[in-house]
Amino acid sequence: MRHPGVLGLHYSRWLAITVLVLSTASLTGTFPVLLWVSQLERLGPLGWLGMAVLLPVYLWLYRYVYIALTQREAVVTLDAHGITDTRKRIEFVHWQDVRQVRLGIGSRSQYLCLDLKPAAVPGYRRGPAAWHEFWRFFTSQGDWDVYLLTLSGSRIEVWKSAEALRKAAIQARVRELNQSHAAHAH
């Protein structure tokens, strides 16, 4: 359900079907060869190793396809309060904690990157501070990122919506503070 000022992003069904077709084609071509190799005297362990490595990859891909095709709720929601990404351990970021919204650069261009206010960063961090800073510098990402590639919608439109909602939240907070100040002045 779409509400004014709310952007809900779902998994891309087109991408899920593409992954299903390509992974099934790959599976039907790869596994018979690996099974044949596993029957050979000298190369047998290599065939079994190949199947042991690839099986979890195919299971992960099919799990993604299943979720993408059956999930009805939005995976990522942007609203007046902040951003919710149900795929993350820390699912919600409030706009009041966000300093900047931008798209990732280079190979990370499929990420919506949120740069947080310094005081808010520890609340959204999963690991040690030094590791977080290294990873952020190394990947050119933000303090909290949303992976957009598997979701429906244009990444530019998502970024524009996020920035508009962030600015609207700032304006609402300023109005709230002004009203509070005016009430105390009387």
N, C-alpha and C positions, 0 to 999 in steps of 0.2 A: 504494500500500500504506500502510495506517495503522498506526503504532506508538504505544504508550502515550506520552503526553507530547509527541506530534508532531501539529501541525495543518498539513495541506497544503491550500492554496487553489488551485483551478483556475479557468480562465476560465469565466464563466457561459455555458453553451450557450444558455439561454433568451435572454439579451441578444444573443448572436451571431446567432441566428436572427432576432430582431427587427430588428437592424441590417441584416441581409441583405435582409429583406422591404422595409423602408422605403427603403433606399438603391437597391434595384432599382426600386421604384415611382418614386422621385424621378428616377432616371437615365432611365427610359423616358418620363417626362413632360418632362424638361428638355432632353435632348440633341436630340430632333427639332426643338424650337422654336429652339434655338441654331443648329442646322444650317440651318434655314429663314432665320433672321436673317442668317447668314453669306452667304447667296446674294443678299441685297439690296445694291443699289449703295452707298448711303450708310451703312448700318448693318452691312455685312459685317464690318469689322474688330472691331466689338463682339461679334458672334457668335463669331468665332474666338478672341477674348480670353476670352470666357466659357467656351468649351470648354477652352482652355489652362489656365484657373484651376481649373475643376471636375474635370478628368480626374485630376490627382494626388490630389484629395480622395477621389474614388470608388475609386481604386486603393488608397489607404491604408485605407479602410473595408473593402474586399474582402480585403485582406491580413490585417486584424484578424480578420475572420470565418473565413478559412481557418485561421489559427493557432489560434483559439479552438475550432474544431470538430475539429482534427486533433491537437492537442498532448495527450499522455497524462500527462506529468509535471506535478507541481505547479509553479505559477508562483511562489508565495510559500510558504515553509515556516517555521514557528515551532517551535523545539525547545528543549531544555535549554541549548543553547549560544548561541542568538541567533536572528536573523531573516535569512533569505535571500530576496532578491527578484531573480529572474533577469532582470528587465527593466531593471535599473539597471547603470550602469558599475561602481559599487562595490556588489557583490551582497550582502555579508554584514556584519551588525553584531553584535558580541558583546555579550551582556547586561552584561558588566562595564563596558562603555563607556556604558551607558544610565542616565541619571539619572531619567527619567520617560517613561511611555507614556501617550498621550492621543489622543482623536479631535480632528480639526480642528474649527473652529467656522465657522458661517455657510456660505458657499458652498464652503468647504473641508472640509465635514463628512464627505466620502467618503475622507478620508486618515487613516491611522494615523500619528500624529506621534511621533517619538522625539526627545526632548530629551537630548542627550549631555552627558557630563561635559566641562567646559571643556578639559581636557587632551587629550581624544579628538577634539574637533571638527576640527582641521586634517587628520586622517587620512581624514576622510569628505567633505571639501570639494573641489569641482571648480574653483571660480573664486577670484578675489581675496576676501580676508576682508571688505572693506567691502561688496562686492556681496552676499555671502552674508548679512551682517547686515541689509542693506537689504531683501533679498528675504524673509527670515524675518520681519522686522517688518511689511512690507507685506502679506504673505499670511497671517500668524498661523499659520504652519506650524512644524514642528520642524527640527532639524538634519538629519534623515534621515527621509523620509516614504514610506509605502507607499500607492499609489492602490488603493482597494478597490472602486470602482464597477464595474469590468469583471470582478470576481472573484465566484465563488460564495460563499455564506455571509453571515451577518449581521455587519454591522460592529461591533455591540455585542458579539457573541460573540467576534469576532476580538480586540477590545480587551481583553475579560475574560481570554481565553486568554493574550494577550501579557503582561498584567500579572501573572497567576498564574505564568507561566514565568519572568518577570523576578524576582519575589519568591523563587521556588524556587531560582533561580541564586544569589541573594544568600545564602539560608540554606545552600546547599551550600558556598559559599565560606567562610562563617563556620565551619561544621563542619570544613572542611579546615584552616583556620587554627588552630582550637582543638586539633585532633588533632596538628598540627605543633608547636604550642607545648607540648602535653603530652608529646610524644615528646622534645623538647629539654630539658624540665624533669627527666626521669629520667635 
